[in-house]
Amino acid sequence: MMFLQSGSGTLTFSGTNGALLSWQQDGCELLAPSPVPFTLGLRDSAGNLRIVSGNEFQARIRTCGEQQLCMDFRCCADFPDLRVVIRVRAERNFFCFRPEVENVPDGWLLEWIDPVQPVLPPSGKLFWPRTEGILIDDLRFREKTHNKYRILGFLDGPEGGYYPGVCQMQFLAWMREGRFLYFGAHDAKHGTKAVEFAPEGDRNTRLSLQTFCGAASPYRSDFDYVLTAGPGDWMDACAIYRDWAETHTELPPRGQFSALVRESPLVVIYPVRGTGIDTGPMPPLKNYFPYSAAMPLMREYADKTGSRIMALLMHWEGTAPWAPPYVWPPFGGEDCLREYADRLHAEGHFLGVYCSGTAWTQKSCLTDYSMEDFCRKNHLEEVMIRGPRGEIDAVICNGEDSQRLGYDLCLAESWPADTVCAEVAKLDPRIIDYAQFFDQNLGGAFHPCYARGHSHPPVPGPWQTEVMQSVLKRCSGSGLLLGSEAAAAHPYLKYLPLNDLRASFAWNMGGVPVPGYEFVFHQYICNFMGNQCGISYHLDCDASPDNLLYRIAYAFAAGDLLSVVLEENGLIHWGWVAPWNMKKPEQKPVLSLIRKLNDFRRRHSDFLLYGKMLKPPFSVSCKKFPMKIYYGERDFDAVLHSCWEAPDGRRSAAVFVNWQQEPQTIMVSADGKETEITLEPLSARLCDFSRLMD
């Protein structure tokens, strides 16, 4: 065995195959033995994937300097010249890994490497930075669903841990018995990865940062894969990533938010046509079309919530609903939409629209819209994303039973990039204040392309992030606010300053949402609560009628703007694609909570808009309330809380939110002291740290 020590931690490696066997930290064992040191993904000329295990090599492991190891892998039976080197060093409290791959054989491409494979024992909780953050307490639950782990490849972007995309950060954390383990890729170029966890044997779980190499040969990582640990929880792990991001990556300026965000509007989401789902008939809705028909409702919600409104339209496109990349002119004509925008703007409100990202619609499944002839005449299939065998498809919302039939545009090619930028430019910022143009590019993702005839390498890699940054930069110069479905991934924060969050997606993963993204990035970006898509499939809304109050309080405590989704008659509904014939939420408490929270947010913007999220230096005891999730029941705190530091760095405060319709008393404990706080129904309270325990 070989050993490497950093601070109070010792890593143990197998002297036979180089696999990571043990991590002793302050007398605690953090890992189970890993069976393999690494895996590689090689593609042959026919597009077949060959997964090469580190166990297929002969390993030579030696020390190569103070607190450094060099692991040299050679003599693979099937690829005798292929060589992998992994250098490991101890630096302060971190263990840092850097892999190299050389002598990739002719006729093969290096697609990806999974160079460090920590294996977790069968207890504890996992923080996964997917859809802003999920805390998972059943690491095997996922394997019972359609989201079960698989090696990332073509068409897999939205399902797993795709980064930069639906996973917005490139690290994972595991917690047990008051300690956390951090496993991250400190990659300032933000190359494509799968930030993942996978079953290992009958009970254990393997962490994975599968990294796509773009066929580089030789491949030499220019960043570290980092392991560290310490006392704490997921917030302590997020703080490590935040410290690295603020020191080593380019972020937007702190606190430079748009006028729209500074007004803290209530985002009111509704369809112009349709039946509240994304398939089926698309008749215009009398309360929402012509567009100005919605003006009385917007005034009503502004009055009842004491807020400015951003009306955020769905199914408004003049082509067909969900028919990218073409959306303009709007359904009913530009003048019709302009009239509505002028009326909203005259009363201090805003107008936003959903689009459908960088897919290509051959034919709508909802209307008679078709671009089949145009595509054929212009040979556009040549510039679509392709799979490793040349197959052509679309990643999301594609199929006979979905919204459309079509493909995905490869933005590395000139025509798709120019077309997307031209379509964004048609969205007149004098009419539209916000466009969620990159809906279905979750987190701003550029989906993997394997086309061998395109201007990019024939396997995914860092080139994807460079291309997407270039396209977003071109699109962001008009003054129009742009956004994506799910929070903008780390390298896209500068270009997507307002986004539709997807915390609702956490409920089908065997865990609960936690504001990891907000903990890391809140000073740089402010998003909104989102359309809560699919929540009625994950939560039993009839059995848990207060769940919308909880979700509003959660978003508020995380520092996000609030949103509601309306059904056909203008009532607040549970979320998008919740059938309109469902029993509706009780309206009055929802409106009352939003009114109080938005007023509170404006009064305390130094914390909830401009502030930096902190780990609470106290614990809170309160009543628990159960909610029924489709796989069981969970208890939730009656009072939510978060902690913030103002931009001046001299003031810190705690925010407590009672989302229940009765008063709630909590006990706050810190440093052996306790203080009791009672909160009125549907209310929030700010407590200065310096006086909290007085």
Secondary structure, DSSP 8 states (H G I E B T S, - for coil): -EEEEETTEEEEE-TTT--EEEEEETTEE--B--S-S-EEEEEETT--EEEEEGGGSEEEEEE-STTEEEEEEE--SSSTT-EEEEEEEEETTEEEEEEEEE---TTEEEEEEE----EE-S-SEEEE-BTT-EEES-TTGGGGSTT------TT-TTTTTEETTTB-SSEEEEEETTEEEEEEEE-TT---EEEEEEEETTTEEEEEEEEE-TT-SSEE-SSEEEEEEEES-HHHHHHHHHHHHHHHS----TT---HHHHT--EEEEEESBSSSSSSS---B-TTTSSGGGGHHHHHHHHHHHTS-EEEEEES-BSS-TT-TT---SBTT-HHHHHHHHHHHHHTT-EEEEE--TTEEEEEESSSS-B-HHHHHHTTGGGGB-B-TTS-B--SSS-STTSSEEEEEB-TTSHHHHHHHHHHHHTS-TTT-SEEEEETTSGGG-------SSSSS-SS-STHHHHHHHHHHHHHTTSS-EEEEBSS--GGGTTT--S-B--GGGGGGTTEEE--HHHHHHTTT---B----TTHHHHB-TTT-TTHHHHHHHHHHHTT-B-EEEE-TTS-EESSTT--TTS----HHHHHHHHHHHHHHHHHTHHHHTT-EEE--SSEEE--EEEEEETTEEEEEESEEEEEEE-TTSS-EEEEEEE-SSS-EEEEEEETTEEEEEEE-TTEEEEEEHHHHT-
